[in-house]
């Protein structure tokens, strides 16, 4: 599986961005997908994860109610809609895939990673 993330950019606080992650490979629909982020000087942290069936999602507390993860298994794409952005959301955002298993919030459990897309939120 190859992953290509896009959609990052510079936005003012309170604004919105939608990240996309296009996946290649036949196993996308059975792969759990996650979005993670890494801010300068900090460890990578999970943001949101979604089951292969898209029936279940899970978010870190600080983004609940503001971010929405979704996926289109026909287009082999996972999305992260980010609303009400805050300066503390500034980070490089990575999408990741965990083939054939349920998602976890541990980045070490993921098999494939996209290259990352930078999100900068100005105050």
Secondary structure, DSSP 8 states (H G I E B T S, - for coil): -EEEEE--EEEETT--EEEEEEEESTTGGGSEEEEEEE-TTS--EEEEEE-TTSS-EEE-GGGTTTEEEEEETTTTEEEEEE-S--GGG-EEEEEEEETTS---S-GGG-SEE---EEEEEE-
